[in-house]
Structure formats: structure tokens, C-alpha cells
Amino acid sequence: MGELILGISGIRGIVGTGLTAAKVRRLVEVWGRTFSGSVVVGRDSRPSGGEFQQAAIQKLLQQRHQVYRVDIVPTPTLGRAVRQWRASAGLQITASHNPPEWNGLKFFNAEGRVLPPEEAAPLLEQFRVCVAEGSPCTETVSPEPVVVDSTAVQECGEQALQEHVNAVLACVPVEKIRRRGFRVLVDGNGGAGGPLARQLLEALGCQVVAIHCEADGFFHHAPEPNPHSLEQVAVEVARHGCDLGIALDADADRLVLLDEQGRCLSEEYSLALAAEARLRYERGPVVTNLSTSRVVEIVCQRYGCPCYRTPVGEAHVVAGMRTHRAILGGEGNGGIIDPRIGWVRDPFIGMALILQLLSELGRPLSAVVSSFPSLVMRKEKLRLDGRDWPQARRQLLAGIVAESVDTRDGLYFRWADRWLHVRPSNTEPIVRIIAESPSETDTNALVQLALDTLAR
């Protein structure tokens, strides 16, 4: 398991085998040649992050970059800082929701967004050369001596966090939310987002029940928040009589909600609820990816607003938002992007918008969600077993008849009230099958249609 996973979202690897300080220095050296000027460097709370952050900063200083070190901050905080401070680039040391033995590198351009495809593709090719067999990147080397100019590194973590909170508070009716006096449980799971979530919720007048909110890198359950990993958190939401629960992943760029009864909601609802809150105040386009639930489209239809879809991936969604001048965007994985804050998935503006919505409607979260149409989504994956994607694609196009087919990201088959998305994985020899319809029976039938077609 000494491999690195390289993709449009950055680089990830298992610490000590796939990813080492020596590899970080070499990869950062390659990246650091692509821009000039200042760079914001931070990390999530994983224990390996400190060593990797220092290795990255050493290399950047050698390249004569000025460094703003924000240390342990949520990924959206770093992205926002890049844009607000007019830095040339940003680097977050994180493996997102991967297990604790992983870490990685996530790169941002001067706009404070993850690298768009046209910038990521040539850089990834350079990285592949870097990690190829026999390249210096695969060697274990001692850290190179660096003469550090004390003025070249500025410690800016507290400033970045406070500016992030202030920006979110400026986007919602704070006094209206405060009057409701919400009781909110927040589970930071030892990740980077716990302290900021607590600070923001307290500023919004919430009684905060904070669990695992120390950014110590100790994950109390699996880092990906989902109904299984949040079973004990759900119990605490109900036990403390909270109005809702909030769960964050390790680098705090995704938002998962639990209602007042302690039920973990599908992360598909996070963007839909945020869109409901946002569109009540301002009409405008919303952008999401092809694999996100139709519930977001339905919310947009209520307000007469267009909903555009892009290929899967934060970089694609941001590109679509900029093209369509969207007022909100995101993905069904709990990612919410509000351009008033930044071009990164941001659970903090998400939780503020949802509290705004609940304060205005005066109904519990479970009742608000029940007002959305009942849709059933199912996700499966299938190994190709020797076949390649082009062959599988031909079979699917020949065997499935739909009202429309989108070919930008695998194959997205669409009917009036349902859809089927089949796309090749970027990291495994599999295809991912995602379907949604108004009933479990119809959704299962769509998945089976894909499986049967690929089995021919």
C-alpha cells in the first residue's frame, strides 16, 4: 500500500508508506514552481499533519514564497483566506473523510478554489512523473537545511477563523436566529471543524452541546459521517433534547444533519435545506452535480429558479457556478458552496442558513424535511472484470432507452421523475451505479436495469 492516489481533488496516501515527508517536499516543489507569490498553508487535525505541514513550508520557503501559516483550520477557512488575503495559492494537508492512517495534499489557486480541471490536469501529470519508479520522489531523504527568514512565515490561524465566522454572520439574520435559542449538538469527531462550529453556533445564540470538538485528531468514530458512524451521536441528540444535531468530517467541508428525534438525515438534504433558506431571500441559479438528489431541483422549481448540473466533483461544481453566476451550489455529499463566503464546500454557512430557515418556519427539522418530496436513492458499484469502460458504455447506450442522456460524466439517463447515473471510478476498476425515483421498487428496478445491461 505504498501508492499515492492522485486525482482532481488532490493527493492521498497512507502515512509512512504512500505518503512521507520526503514525498511531500518533492510534490510541493513541483507545485511551487507553478506560481509565484504568497501561499496559505494549513492542515486538518491528523497527527501526521504537523510534520507534513512543516515539510511543505520548508520547501516553499526555499522557493522564496511568503507563507501564511494557518495550521489547524477547516478546509473552507483556508480556501476563503486565500481569496481574502489575495494570496497566490493555498495548500491544505488533509485526507478529508479517509480513515485516520491516511493523509494528503489539497491544492487551491488564487481564487481560493480547488484547482479546476484545466489547471489540475497538467499538474497531475507532473506529479505522476514525480512518483514514478526511480524518481527522487520515491527516495527517503533527510530534510534539506533551510535558512528561515522570520518575516517569510506569518502565523494567521486565529485571524482566518475569526474572519470566517464574521463572514457567515454577515449573511444571515443573526438576531432572528438568536431569539429562537436553539439547542444544537455538534460532533466535531476530533477534526478541524469542532472549535469553529462551536464558536459560530454560540455567536448565533445557540445552546451548544459539543462532543468531540477538540481538534486533536482523535477520531471517536469513522471519519465519514453517515447513519452507521453516527449511531451514538444520534442517541446524544435525543438525550439532550436538541433541536438538531450537526456532524462534520475531518477537514470540515461537509455537513450532515440529525433531526430533533436523533434520526440521521440523508446528506442529500443538507444542500436542499440550504437552498430553501437561500432562495427565500434571493432568487438565482443553483448548481449541483449529476449524482445529487432531485430534491434540490424541486426546491429550485418552487422559487422559479434554474438548477444546473455538472460532472461529479467540487471543482466541476464551482466551474458551473461561475459560468451560471449561481448564488448557491454544492453536492449531495453534504457539501454546500456559497460564493458570498468562498468557492469551497462550507458547512458553516450551511448550518447558519438552516438555522435561519428553522427560525423563520417555526417548525422542527423533521417537519421541514417531511415537506420535501419522498425520493429513494440507491448506490451500488460493480467490478468490470476485464472489460473496460468504453465497452461498458457501449452496452449501456445500446440497452437503455431514456428521455435524455448526459455523457459528460459517465452516462446519466434521465426520465421525468427518475434518473440513473453510471460512471467509472477514478481510483478503482469499477463503475458506480446511482439511481433515484419516487419509490424503492422503481429505484431498485433502475439499478437492476444497469446491472442486467452490463451483464450481457
C-alpha positions, 0 to 999 in steps of 0.5 A, a space after each residue: 500500500 505504498 501508492 499515492 492516489 492522485 486525482 482532481 481533488 488532490 493527493 492521498 496516501 497512507 502515512 509512512 508508506 504512500 505518503 512521507 515527508 520526503 514525498 511531500 517536499 518533492 510534490 510541493 516543489 513541483 507545485 511551487 514552481 507553478 506560481 509565484 507569490 504568497 501561499 496559505 498553508 494549513 492542515 486538518 487535525 491528523 497527527 501526521 499533519 504537523 510534520 507534513 505541514 512543516 515539510 511543505 513550508 520548508 520547501 516553499 520557503 526555499 522557493 522564496 514564497 511568503 507563507 501564511 501559516 494557518 495550521 489547524 483550520 477547516 478546509 473552507 477557512 483556508 480556501 476563503 483566506 486565500 481569496 481574502 488575503 489575495 494570496 497566490 495559492 493555498 495548500 491544505 494537508 488533509 485526507 478529508 473523510 479517509 480513515 485516520 492512517 491516511 493523509 494528503 495534499 489539497 491544492 487551491 489557486 488564487 481564487 481560493 478554489 480547488 484547482 479546476 480541471 484545466 489547471 489540475 490536469 497538467 499538474 497531475 501529470 507532473 506529479 505522476 512523473 514525480 512518483 514514478 519508479 526511480 524518481 527522487 520522489 520515491 527516495 527517503 531523504 533527510 530534510 534539506 537545511 533551510 535558512 528561515 527568514 522570520 518575516 517569510 512565515 506569518 502565523 494567521 490561524 486565529 485571524 482566518 477563523 475569526 474572519 470566517 465566522 464574521 463572514 457567515 454572520 454577515 449573511 444571515 439574520 443573526 438576531 432572528 436566529 438568536 431569539 429562537 435559542 436553539 439547542 444544537 449538538 455538534 460532533 466535531 469527531 476530533 477534526 478541524 471543524 469542532 472549535 469553529 462550529 462551536 464558536 459560530 453556533 454560540 455567536 448565533 445564540 445557540 445552546 451548544 452541546 459539543 462532543 468531540 470538538 477538540 481538534 486533536 485528531 482523535 477520531 471517536 468514530 469513522 471519519 465519514 459521517 453517515 447513519 452507521 458512524 453516527 449511531 451514538 451521536 444520534 442517541 446524544 441528540 435525543 438525550 439532550 433534547 436538541 433541536 438538531 444535531 450537526 456532524 462534520 468530517 475531518 477537514 470540515 467541508 461537509 455537513 450532515 444533519 440529525 433531526 430533533 428525534 436523533 434520526 440521521 438525515 440523508 446528506 442529500 438534504 443538507 444542500 436542499 435545506 440550504 437552498 430553501 433558506 437561500 432562495 427565500 431571500 434571493 432568487 438565482 441559479 443553483 448548481 449541483 452535480 449529476 449524482 445529487 438528489 432531485 430534491 434540490 431541483 424541486 426546491 429550485 422549481 418552487 422559487 422559479 429558479 434554474 438548477 444546473 448540473 455538472 460532472 461529479 466533483 467540487 471543482 466541476 461544481 464551482 466551474 458551473 457556478 461561475 459560468 451560471 453566476 449561481 448564488 448557491 451550489 454544492 453536492 449531495 455529499 453534504 457539501 454546500 458552496 456559497 460564493 458570498 463566503 468562498 468557492 469551497 464546500 462550507 458547512 458553516 454557512 450551511 448550518 447558519 442558513 438552516 438555522 435561519 430557515 428553522 427560525 423563520 418556519 417555526 417548525 422542527 427539522 423533521 417537519 421541514 424535511 417531511 415537506 420535501 418530496 419522498 425520493 429513494 436513492 440507491 448506490 451500488 458499484 460493480 467490478 468490470 472484470 476485464 472489460 473496460 469502460 468504453 465497452 461498458 458504455 457501449 452496452 449501456 447506450 445500446 440497452 437503455 432507452 431514456 428521455 435524455 442522456 448526459 455523457 459528460 460524466 459517465 452516462 446519466 439517463 434521465 426520465 421525468 421523475 427518475 434518473 440513473 447515473 453510471 460512471 467509472 471510478 477514478 481510483 478503482 476498476 469499477 463503475 458506480 451505479 446511482 439511481 433515484 425515483 419516487 419509490 424503492 421498487 422503481 429505484 431498485 428496478 433502475 439499478 437492476 436495469 444497469 446491472 442486467 445491461 452490463 451483464 450481457 
